[in-house]
Structures are given as C-alpha cells and as structure tokens.
Amino acid sequence: MSNVIRVSKAAAVRFGITALLLSGWCLTSFGADSTTSTVTVMTRNVDAGTDLGYVLAATDETSFAQGMAATLVELQASKFQQRAALLAAEIGANMPDLIALQEVTLWWTGPIMQPPATNILYDQLDQILAELAKRNLHYGVIAVQSELDAEVPVPTAGIDLRMTDRDVILARLDLPQSQFDLFNAQTHRYRSVLTIGSPILGQLAVPCGWMAVDVVANGSKFRFVNTHLQTPITGLSQAEQVQRAQADELLANLLFAGMPVVLAGDFNSNAELGPEHTGTAQRIVNSGFVDSWKSAHPADPGYTWPLFGEDQNGGPKVANERIDLIFAGGLLQRWFGNTPAIITADRTGTTAPFASDHAGLVVKLRLK
C-alpha cells in the first residue's frame, strides 16, 4: 500500500508555513547547513505510554476488564505533555534538519461498544508540535503513516479506548528552499504482517510500514527514510520472521533509489550481541549501509532501550539493546563511492527525566 502525502492550505496555516501546491510535491522554507553539504538527522521513538501487556495477557473477561483498567491508569500516568516538552528541548538543543518519529500515538475515547471512538484523549503529534512552537522552533509535518488502529472497551470506566499508532517525518521550515528542498514524500505498508492471537480479542493484525522523502541539501540529493519494524515476541518465532521479511522488502525498495539513502528508525533488532539480536541490523549493513553509531563509536555499544519498563514490567531499567538506528548509503552508492560520511553520532535523552523509554540518536552527515 502506498500513498503520496501532500500539504493542504489548512495544514500550511496550522504549521505556520506557506505552501505552494502544484500537481506534484512542493514545499518552501526548508534548510540545512548553508556552507557545506551537511545534514543533521534524528530518530526518536516517542513511546505510546503502554506496550499493551496487560491487555494481551488477558485470558478471560475478568482479566481483560482488569487489564484495560490498568492500561487506562498507565496512560493517565504517562506524563505525555511533560515528555513532549522534554523531546522538544532535545530537538532545540540539536536542531536536526529531519526527524524520524515512531509510536506517535493518537489515543481516543468514545461511548462503550459504539465504535469508532472519536474524542481525542492524547495526541502525541499535536503535543510535540505545540511544545516546539513554544520554543520558536520551526518544524512541520512532512508525512504521517498510520499503522495499528484498534479499539476495545474499558468496562470499569464505561468507555471505549482506541489507539492509532503512527510514524511521522518532521522537517525544519526556517531556511531557504535553495539550501534544503523536499519532494516525493511517500508512505508504504509492509506486505508482511504479524497476526497475534488473543483469547479475548481474537486475531489481531499488527501492520508496520516505512515512509520516505527525497531531499536536496545544497545541491546534494538523498532519500530520508523512517521505519518501525515488527518487534520480536518471546516464544513466537513468526515475529522475527516477519521482521526479517519487512527488512528485505524495504531493502529491495531502496536498492534502486538512484541516490544515497539515510535510513532511520526503531528497527527492533539489537545491533549489538545480546537480547533480540535478530540479525536484521546486520542484514542492512551487509546490504551496503553504514551503521552510523558503530562508525563513530566502534567500541561503544550505545544502547538505546529500555530506559524504563511498562505494563507488568514497569520501573527503572538498564538499557541493553541498540535498536534505534540510523544507517547511510546503500549497495549501489557504496559501489560508486557516494555513501555519506558520518561526522558525529550522539544519543539524546539518556538521563532522567526521560522523554521516552528509548534514547534518541542524532547524526550529522557530510553528503557527496
């Protein structure tokens, strides 16, 4: 499934930009480093506030009702606005030109057993944009990919609770188009989808996807990609199989991009030896991409998750996986010597208070 995203006049007013809409994709007022062909990119899993563990563990109506009640309490305690403020502060400190966001969740409520729920409870994207605006940081939405959209009743509260999982690309809006131009924004859903069985919910499909935008930064062209691959699940080998199939599909789509690729996201594949070392991250490296963190810090594991636990395993954690990654290059680009050079790679949000259960990654690249 593929969709091209365009900015409407209403959206342009909302995000404080002027958009010129032609038959294709056109945006003004984007920018990067004006003196050299460098670009700074960021990836950040925003954290939906729950991993739905209470719900998926339910085995009967009683435990389901208890699990939904616990999930609602967990969301109410998640400090969404505070975490959005912390994320905006990270962005302000690093000023990335492009940002790949995952788990930018929209939570809705509605009358019980009367879907679809349409009353917004928490909109993480709006909260982030509002916090950026408070800091006079000029970022706008380039593309949004909706993935899992599920609704279930919360009997103890007499409401339905609905979640819409989204991935988002943001970009700076405050520098001239002559320095940083974007076009050909696109979103895709992976053909390979995991289906989870639940005694109460039945069969639940969990779609994942990827999104991209083509960029010209001071005359150098590249494709910026954001993805969130299927997470491994203990005891369910199919989850890892789906993840690898999604990665293969993504790599096949990027092989003939015709330009270097900067591939960012939550890959749910530990790039270091240890838990959830599924091999997917190495698969990407073997396909001609440079692992930016490993390039800049060859002796540092640079773990990004988990900073804290959720659901039944809530509380402080010690990060032991590096799953939030930024790769650069591509097989054909490596052959032709066009792989962007990694200048710096830095983690963000690694100390409390945390913006997410994931650390962020900010990478500065020199384009060719």
C-alpha positions, 0 to 999 in steps of 0.5 A: 500500500502506498500513498503520496502525502501532500500539504493542504492550505489548512495544514500550511496555516496550522504549521505556520508555513506557506505552501505552494501546491502544484500537481506534484510535491512542493514545499518552501522554507526548508534548510540545512547547513548553508556552507557545506553539504551537511545534514543533521538527522534524528530518530526518536521513538516517542513511546505510546505510554503502554506496550499493551501487556496487560491487555494481551495477557488477558485470558478471560473477561475478568482479566481483560476488564482488569487489564484495560483498567490498568492500561487506562491508569498507565496512560493517565500516568504517562506524563505525555505533555511533560515528555513532549516538552522534554523531546522538544528541548532535545530537538532545540538543543540539536536542531536536526534538519529531519526527524524520524518519529515512531509510536506517535500515538493518537489515543481516543475515547468514545461511548462503550461498544459504539465504535469508532471512538472519536474524542481525542484523549492524547495526541502525541503529534499535536503535543510535540508540535505545540511544545516546539512552537513554544520554543520558536522552533520551526518544524512541520509535518512532512508525512504521517503513516498510520499503522495499528488502529484498534479499539476495545472497551474499558468496562470499569470506566464505561468507555471505549479506548482506541489507539492509532499508532503512527510514524511521522517525518518532521522537517525544519521550515526556517531556511531557504528552499535553495539550501534544503528542498523536499519532494516525493514524500511517500508512505508504504505498508509492509506486505508482511504482517504479524497476526497475534492471537488473543483469547479475548480479542481474537486475531489481531493484525499488527501492520508496520510500514516505512515512509520516505522523502527525497531531499536536496541539501545544497545541491546534494540529493538523498532519500530520508527514510523512517521505519518501525519494524515488527518487534520480536515476541518471546516464544513466537518465532513468526515475529522475527520472521516477519521482521526479517521479511519487512527488512528485505522488502524495504531493502529491495525498495531502496536498492534502486533509489538512484541516490544515497539513502539515510535510513532511520528508525526503531528497527527492533533488532539489537545491533549489538550481541545480546537480547533480540539480536535478530540479525536484521541490523546486520542484514542492512549493513551487509546490504551496503549501509553504514551503521552510523553509531558503530562508525563513530563509536566502534567500541561503544555499544550505545544502547538505546532501550529500555530506559524504563519498563511498562505494563507488568514490567514497569520501573527503572531499567538498564538499557541493553539493546541498540535498536534505534538506528540510523544507517547511510548509503546503500549497495549501489552508492557504496559501489560508486563511492557516494555513501555519506560520511558520518561526522558525529553520532550522539544519543539524546535523552539518556538521563532522567527525566526521560522523554521516552523509554528509548534514547534518541540518536542524532547524526550529522552527515557530510553528503557527496 
